[in-house]
């Protein structure tokens, strides 16, 4: 793995390249290795003054104030100089891929290079800022990779919980001061990649099943082990001093080709190069579109006396069509067919083979998360029946949506 510090020289009507890879504009109007962050105004307030101004605010007012400062570019200049990381990851099929991505050197902060404070915030505010910057929050896997590549690794500073002190602005300031003291003692220079100072607010498949929660992970110790496992128990308006927002440029390069973190995470095979969770991440955001169909939950498989397999799904007026995927091993699925009725016949499968199926729902607004996996054995004139019970022997953390196989 290697890191490259990016010095971006923007010229009018000019596209340039580094190491033979062209820099291309993303949807937010910035090039790979940069974000669409507004310039900091000359009269913008410093971090010290801002933190004092929000001490007595309600959560909602504080979040609005944080969002306003960041969206107008009031963050240190060095945070705009992203650090590029190049790593090797394997996909679902075990194929290795080279991934280049760019990350902020530290956690989001408000203020100038000489007067800034790392600022905890809720996931909705963080998502708003990320979208405006053309960025995305990391997955658990990327949090680990960023820590591995950090230039400066600091021992986490922790405080015992006493009442609500850990969620108060005074504790945010105290924690930032402690981190800055460690950073200075370690000889750190603004712009170096720093790790070990905060828990990351991350994107995760848990967001869909827990839309009113924040998902956090990380806070690595010097031995490389994170204090915080992946956790989605806090409501999304809970914030404490340990939470940090580390943004990644949405545009990445995989095997020399430009793509986005979102596209890779949604891919049925490639998602594994950016996420160690089970299954692709179809909604890698804290903003869930209410118009996207819900995950199909009421459906079943039936085999008649001729060995014909039929899938039947309950009617849903919000769905235009269903996309059906099949597998012979329960792990590697391929697209079978789309259908816009309440049932479909599956043909061409060998007798006594095990057929695994899953589906998602689609309309003009998007595609739902994939359903649970069901399994069936095509039998001709079956003399006996077997009941496969979904939900036992859960060997992996969280809902894999495939408890029959995994």
N, C-alpha and C positions, 0 to 999 in steps of 0.2 A: 504494500500500500504506500502511496505517496501523496504529499500535499503540495499544491502550487498556489502561491499567493498571487492574486490577480491584480494587475495594474491596468485599469481600463482607460484607454484613450479614445474618446468618442469624436469622430470627425464627420462632417456633414456629407451625406450621400456616399459614405464609405463603409463597406463591409470588410472586416479584417479577420485574420485567423491566427490561432495559437496552436502550435504543434499540429498544423495541418487541418484543424477542425474549424469551420466557419462559425462565427458568432451570429446567431439568428435572433430576431426579435420575438418575444413571447407575447401572449395576449394582453399583457399589461404595458407593452411598449418598450420593454427593456431587453437587453441582450443576455444570452447565457452567461452566467457568472456575475450578474448584477440584478438589482431589483428596482422597481419603479417607485423610488422614495423621493418625495419632494425635497428641495433644498431647505436647509434650516434657515429661518429668518434671522437677520442680524439682531433683532430685538427680542428673540425668543427667550423665555425665562430659563434659568439654570435648574438643575436637578434639585438642589437644596431648597430653592424657593418653591418649586412645584410641590415637593413632598410636604412642605409646611402648609401649603394651601389646601391640601386634601385631607388633612388629619381628622377633621370633624365632619366629613361628608358621609352621607349614606352610601351604601354599596352602589346603587344605581347612579348617583351623581358622580361618585369617584370613577366608575367605569366610563362614563361619558367624558369626563375631564381627561382621562388617560387616552381615550380614543382620539379626542380632538387634538391633543398634543402630537401624537404619533402621526396622524393623517396629515398634519401640516408640516411634518418633517423635523420636529423637535427631538432628535436623537443624535448621539455623537457621530461625527464624521467617520470615525474609524469603523463604525458598525456597517457602513455602506461598502467597505472593502471586504468582500466575501473571501472565504478560504475555500479553495477547491480541494476535494478529496477524491482520490481514485482507488476503488476497491474491487475485489473479485467476489461475486456472489453466484450461487447456483439456483436454477429455476426448479420447478416441480419435477421435471424430467431428469434432473441431475446435470444439466448442461451449464457450464461455467460462462459467466458474462462479465465484461469489464464495465463498471459503472463510474461515471464522473458526475459529481454533484457539488454544488457550492452552498456554503452555509455561513451564517453570521458568526463572527468569532466569539461572541459572548451572548448573554441573554438580553432581550429587549430592555432598553434603558431610555430614560428621558433626560435631556440636558445636553451639555456640550462635552467636548473631549476632556476638559479640565474640571467639569462639575456635572456629574451624571449620577443617576441612581437606577439600578436594576429594578424593574417594576413588576411585581406580580399582578396578574389580572385574570378575569374569568375567561372561559373558552370562547364565548360569543364575541367578546371584544377582540380577543386574539385572532379569531377567524376573520372578523371584519378587516383588521389591519393586514393580515396575511393576504386576503383577496385583493386589497387595494395595492399592495406591494408586488403582486404577482408571485407570491410565495406560498409555502405550505408548512405546517408543523410536521415534525418527524414521526416516524413509526418507532416502536420499541427497538427494532433491529437497527435503525439508523442512529438512535440515541447511543447504543452500544458502540457502533462504528465511529461515531464522532468522538466519543471518549477515548477510544483506542488511538485515534489520530491527534489527540490534543497535545499542544506544545507545553501547556502549563496544566498540571493536574494538582488540584488542591483538596485537602481533607475537608469533608463536609462540616459546616458549623451548624450544630443543632441546639435547639432550646426545648426544655421540658414544657409541656402544655400547662399553662396556669390560666384558668378561666378562658377568656377570648383573646388573651394578649397576643397569641401567635397570628391572629388574623387582623391585627390592628396595624395602622400605618407606622406607628412608632417602632414596631418590631421589624417592619420592612426596612426602615432606615438603619436600625441597629445591625441587621443582618448584612446589608450592603456595606456598611462600614467595616464589619469584620472580614468580609470577602476582599474588600479593597486592601486592607492591611496585609492579608495573606498574599495577595497578588503582588503588592509592592515588595514584600519581604522575599518573595521568590524571584525577584528581578524581572517581573513581567512587564511587557511593553504592550500598550494598547494596539489591538489588531492581531495579537497572537491568539490561537485557538485555545480556549480555556475549558476545562472539564472538572466536574466534581462539586460544583457550587450550588446547583439547584436540582429539584425534581423537574422533569420536562412534562408539560402538557402535551399529550401526543394524540395523533389520530389512530383510530382503532375500529375494528368491527364491532366493538362493544357500544359505540356511539349509537348505532341503529337500534339495538335492543334496550339501550338506556339513554334515550334522547335528552333527558333532563339531568344528566350527570356529566362530570368532567373526568377524563381518563388521564392518569398520571403514571410516570415511571421514571426510574433512574436514581440520581444523586449517588454517583459511584464513589466508593471509598478508594483509598490508595492501593488496596489489594485488587481492585478491578471489579469488586462485587457491588451491585447497587443496593442501597438501603431500601428503596421503594420498589416492590414488584409491581407488575401491571395492576392497577387498581381503579375501579369505577364506582366506589362507594359514596363519594362526596357529591352533593347536589352541585349544579353548575354555577351557583352563586356563592359557593364556598371558595375562598382564596386565603392562603396563609403565606408566611414569609418564605417558605421553601419552594413555592411554585415559580417556575420560570418559563419564558416563551423564547424558544430558539427557532428562528425561521430558516427555511431552506428555499433556495430558488426553485420554483416549480419546474423549470426547464432543466433537463439532465441529458447526458449523452450515454447511450448504451451501445457498446461495441461499435463506437464511431458514428452512430446515428442519433439525431436529435429526437427527443420525445419529451414527455412530461411525467412527473411522479404520479399524477392522477391516472394517466393512461396505463402505465405499468401496473399500478395497484389493481386496476380493474381487469387486467388480463388474466385469463384462467391458468396460464402456465408461468408467465413472467412475474406475477405478483410476489413470488418467493424471493426474488432478488432484492426486494425492498422491505418485505414484511415476514416475520417469523410466526405470524398467526395462521390459523387454519382457514383457508379459503380466500379468494380475492376480496378486495376492499372496494365494493361498488360505490360507496358513498364516503369518500375520504375527506369529510368535512363535518363541522358541527352544525351546519345549516342543512336541515333535512327538508326537501321539497315535499310539502303535504299533498301535492297533486300526483306524485309518483305512486303507482299501485303498491299496495301492501304485499309482503311476501306471501305466496300461496301457502296456506296452512291446512286447508280442508280438501284433500285429494287422496285417491287410492288406486290400487292396481288389482285387476281381476284376470284370472285365466279360465277360459271356458274349456269344454270337453275336447275341442279341436286343438288346444294348445295356443290359442290366440290370446295375446296379452292386450288388455284394454286399460288405459288410464282415464279415470273420471275425476273431474275437478268441479267444485261448487261454483256456481255462477257468480260473477262480480261485475257490476255495471261499469266500474272504473277501468276495466281491462279491455284493451283492443285485441290482444293476442297473447298466447303463452309460447315460450321458447323451451323446448324439451331437450335434455341432454342425457346421454346414456353412457354406461361404462360396463366393462366385463370384469374389472378388478376393484371397482368402488373407489378408485383414486384418480384415474385419468379419464376424464369425461370428454366426449365429443358431441357436437351439435347433431341432433337427430332430425328435428322438424319444428316448424311453427304451426300453431293451429288457433283458430278463433272460435271454436265451439267449446262444449263442456266435456268432450271426450276425444280420444284419438286411439287408433289401433297401431300397435307396435308389431312389426313383422320382420322375418328374416333372421331369427335367433335360434340357435340349436337347442334341442330338447335337453333338459337336465342342466343346462348352463345357468349360471346366476346372472341376472340382469339387474343392474343398479340404475336408478333413474332419479333425476331431479329436474325442476323447472323454475322459471321465473316469469313474472308478469310484466307486460309492456303496454304503454300508451304513448301519446304524443309528448308527454312530459319526461319520460325516461323509463328505466328498467328497474324493477325491484331487486332486492337481495335474493339470492338463490334459496330455494326451499330446502327442507330436510331431504335426506336421501332415503328412498324406499328401495326394496329389493324384491324380486320375484323369480321363480324358476318356471320356464315354459315346460309344461308336461302334457302329453297326449294321453287321454283316458286315465288320468291319475287315480291310483287306488288309495293313496294316503295323502294327508295334508300336513303341512308344517306351519306353525305360527312363528313369525319373526317379530320379536317385541323390540320396539325402538326405545332406547333410553337407558340401557344397562351397560355395564363394563365401560364406563367412561374413563379412558386412559389418558386423555389430554385435558388441559385446562380450558374451561369455558365451553361454549356450545360450538362444536365443530360442524354442526348440521349434518353429520354423517356418523351417527353412533352405531349404525348397522355394521359399518366396515372398520371404523377406527376406535 
